[in-house]
């Protein structure tokens, strides 16, 4: 389905909320809700939202690691694994 088919005014959501929610549960793409012709909100199912949040958290962790490496704060792989092995033996 085209994205343009998923853009609906708030009045559509008010009039068709049960159908919209059911469609989201069944795996349809998110709805873009407009107010006065301007996109204001995205409506998506909870599973997609949770997956998006988990993906963002992983990307933040990767970005932090990359910044640490660029700042010279990282350890070479062999040293890191040696440290992990030493901590596991304790």
BELWOQUI-V226911 format. One record per residue. N is the residue number from 1. RES is the residue in one small letter. SS is DSSP state (2 for helix, 1 for strand, 0 for the rest). PSI is psi in radians with two decimals (999 if undefined). Layout:
n = (N/N)
res = (RES/RES)
ss = (SS/SS)
psi = (PSI/PSI)
//
This chain:
n = (1/2/3/4/5/6/7/8/9/10/11/12/13/14/15/16/17/18/19/20/21/22/23/24/25/26/27/28/29/30/31/32/33/34/35/36/37/38/39/40/41/42/43/44/45/46/47/48/49/50/51/52/53/54/55/56/57/58/59/60/61/62/63/64/65/66/67/68/69/70/71/72/73/74/75/76/77/78/79/80/81/82/83/84/85/86/87/88/89/90)
res = (x/x/x/x/x/x/x/x/x/x/x/x/x/x/x/x/x/x/x/x/x/x/x/x/x/x/x/x/x/x/x/x/x/x/x/x/x/x/x/x/x/x/x/x/x/x/x/x/x/x/x/x/x/x/x/x/x/x/x/x/x/x/x/x/x/x/x/x/x/x/x/x/x/x/x/x/x/x/x/x/x/x/x/x/x/x/x/x/x/x)
ss = (0/0/2/2/2/2/1/1/1/2/2/2/2/2/2/2/2/2/2/2/2/2/2/2/2/0/0/0/0/0/1/1/1/1/1/0/0/1/1/1/1/1/1/0/0/2/2/2/2/2/2/2/2/2/2/2/2/2/2/2/2/2/2/2/2/2/2/2/2/2/0/0/0/0/0/0/2/2/2/2/2/2/2/2/2/2/2/2/2/0)
psi = (2.45/2.60/-0.66/-0.44/-0.27/0.01/2.09/2.58/2.80/-0.55/-0.60/-0.75/-0.77/-0.70/-0.44/0.50/-0.83/-0.73/-0.68/-0.82/-0.75/-0.76/-0.68/-0.73/-0.57/0.13/0.24/2.82/2.79/2.71/2.50/2.12/2.31/2.62/2.12/0.69/0.04/2.30/2.20/-0.39/2.75/2.29/2.09/2.86/2.77/-0.64/-0.75/-0.70/-0.83/-0.72/-0.71/-0.76/-0.71/-0.72/-0.78/-0.70/-0.74/-0.69/-0.65/-0.73/-0.76/-0.73/-0.71/-0.77/-0.70/-0.72/-0.69/-0.71/-0.78/-0.54/0.03/0.35/-0.06/2.92/2.57/2.65/-0.81/-0.66/-0.71/-0.80/-0.62/-0.72/-0.73/-0.80/-0.68/-0.70/-0.55/-0.50/-0.30/999)
//
